[in-house]
Amino acid sequence: MAWKFKIATLALAASASFGALAQEVTLRLHQFLPPQATIPAKAIVPWIKKIETESNGRIKIQMFSAMQLGGTPPQLFDQARDGVADITWTVLGYTPGRFMKTEVFELPFITGLSSEKSSRALFEYVQKNAMDEYKDVQLLTVHTHGPGLFHTKQPVTGLESLRGMKIRGGTRIVNNMLTKLGATPVGMPVPAVTEALSKGVLDGTTIPWEVGPSLKVQELVKHHTTFAGGNGLYVTTFALSMNKNAYNKLPADLKKVIDNNSGIETAAFFGKAMDEGDKVGRDLATKAGNKITELELAEVQRWRRTASTVESDWIKEVGAKGIDGARLVSEARALMSKYEK
């Protein structure tokens, strides 16, 4: 009888061990855009499928779009922190002043014309300089969108033509820039832009090309203004974050799957999706017969000089909090140069 008991005990132990190895988990991912928008459709969904495949189906991720789990876009980062959702994707600038080291990338004319490259630069920058801003979550990656530009009902052909226009800005840095340039900034999350344009609350908006199609911007405005030279007007920063407890509860092999789909290559993957989305958005504006104006270098230099005080304002502001803003600006520019080679 003793040997039968030992065999049964071993069988139970083996079964328990196998059960632990075969642990399955379902994670809820929450984000603010409609599911057909570029990042949900072209980045998050493929990212989910890759994780599910690499985990042999043991990790399943349900995406909830357009704030289906409740709350507002500015609350998404805290939803990951607090476990309202297991993973969230959001715009960091929706919580003004919270990610002050990260927002250096939002300063005017800091980044280039490729989201893939600026996303790599941003990820390395955050790893070196700003991880304390993400201590409450398991940071999976950060990235940028492509160069922001103006989409307006009336043409913007120079600084003078922008003055007095009510323009949506997505972050406090962009709103400060709009003020310096002579526009009247109107802060709002991007999902509110369609209604605001259609009702005349806005004369235009600052967004990258890729956002336009999901918001039908190319149908609501007829003018788009881009900038000559090697830098975009601005970018916005994003974070894909995971609840620490949800991450820590995973067995080691499933943590490794998440880790393998985090970091700089994931940043570049999301950035590349943005770049591809920019092409689609611009093509749709062209097909709609809209006017695309590229400001010449001499005019762009005027904009750069005017907007330069946004940078000095930021350096002064973060300096009051003990942050060496000038060093961070230099670091951001150096990393952009590194990845644009």
Buried (B, 14 or more C-beta within 10 A) or exposed (E): EEEEEEEEEEEEEEEEEEEEEEEEBEBBBBBBBEBEBBBBBBBBBEBBEBBBEBBEEBBBBEBBBBBEBEBEBBBBBBBBBEEBBBBBBBBBBBBBEBBBBBBBBBBBBBBBBBBBBBBBBBBBBBEEBBEEBBEBBBBBBBBBBBBBBBBBBEBBBBBEBBEEBBBBBBBBBBBBBBBBBBBBBBBBBBBBBBEBBEEEBBBBBBBBBBBBBBBBBBBBBBBBBBBEBEBBBBBBBBBBBBBBEBBEEBEEEBBEBBEBBBBBEBBBBBBBBBBBBBEBBBEBBEEEEBEEBBBEEEBBEBBBEBBBBBBEBBBEBBEEEEBBBEEBBEBBBEBBEEBBE
